[in-house]
Amino acid sequence: MQHYNDTILYQVHQHIFVLIFKILSILLPYLVIVGIFWYIFSWSILFILILILVWGVSITAWYYFFWTKSYFCISNEKIIVKVRNGLFSKFHMSIHFRNIRDTAFSKNNIFHYLFNYGTFFARSSAWAVGDLEAQYIPNIEKVYKIINALHSMDESERKKIQCLEDVWSFHAKPHPNPLLKEREQATKISAASSSPWGEELWWGFAWEKTQWMATETLEEAIEKEKNILLSVQGLKEVVLLDGKDRRYIFEHEEERNHGVHECLRRQVLFAATHDSTFRDPDEAIVMQAGEKVVFPVVEFHEIKRKKVSSSSPWLTVHNYLVPKFQDFDSYDATLLIWFDI
């Protein structure tokens, strides 16, 4: 099945429990009313059965039609949610994987576990698009795994996916570690230091670096790292946050956003904006233990300092940061980056 130019990989309707509940919520009161009229006017049993049958079939057909028109589907480019509740009630939303910042799901009552369904959440990096929430999704754990697997791919890799088997095959293959090149280079330097000439070169470099770090001021370090950030593909603007900003973040950020709260203890705190061309995160941006979902700190490998991390703020802090930027686009996202000198 195609949805515009992308390929649908997985599609499911709302849980059948939703359909049954809607039918019963209308049918049961109707049965009570019919019973009252039967008792008062002594209607024949055959007439009562015909009324129940006609009304029951009509209600079932009505809600079944709209249930079949409501679906949740995953393509190789985006997530799509469509809900029809009546002739004049329709909700349709989609979010592209490149605009997803993090995802989560919830199963928080006994019915979720008995009937194996739940609610899926996708937080958008483009605030104008908005966050996505889909309720009553069957096999929610499977849906969550599929979306996370697709979200971890590059956009060019996702476009090649034509079925779910391709997703699992892709992740079953070994992929090169993005830090492998840096480690190999460090190994070569270490090996070079084992020779007399190499050792002299190595210790000379180490001494020069120590001297540079000893004479570097905080202002110089901030300016240096700011320029590095501005050279990263997808990062548009970078501003330094002060004590007033830190206090606002402390008072308004969500408690489960552990990454953002970690930044308050670091010497330097930057706020940056990025567009959809910005690279994927170095680590997982969502962690879940049972029903608890948290957003951890994430490494930021472009900065070579102590305790370097990054995190995406929640909507309240995001809105607070937006006026600080001169060239903020409605589809841009904000990012906090911090470190110690």
RALINHU-V331972 format. One line per field, one symbol per residue. phi: phi as a letter, one per 40 degrees, with the letter a starting at -180 (. if undefined). psi: psi as a letter, one per 40 degrees, with the letter a starting at -180 (. if undefined). Layout:
phi=???
psi=???
//
This chain:
phi=.bbgbbbccaaacddddcccccccccccdcccccccccccbfccccccccccccccccccccccdccccbabbbbcbabbbbbbbicbbabbaaacdcbccabaabbbaccdccbfaabbbbcccbcccgcbbbcgccfcccdccccccccccccccccccbacccccccccccbccccccccccccccccccccdccccccccccccccccccccccccccccccccccccdgcbbbbccbcccccccccbccccccdccccccbcbbbbbbabcccccccbcbbbbbgccbbbccbcbcccbbcfcaaacccdccdcccdccbcbcccccbbabbaabc
psi=higbeihhdhhiiiidddddddddddddddddddddddddefiiddddddddddddddddddddddddehihihaedihhhhhheadfhhhhiihideehdiiiiihfidddddegiahhhhhiehdddiihhhifhifddddddddddddeiidddddeheidddddddedihiihdedddddddddddddedidddddddddddddddddddehiddddddddddddeehhdhdihihiadddddddddeiidegddddddeeidhhihiiiaeeiiiidihehihhbehhihiihigedhgahfhiiihiiddddddddeeidfhieeiiihhhiii.
//
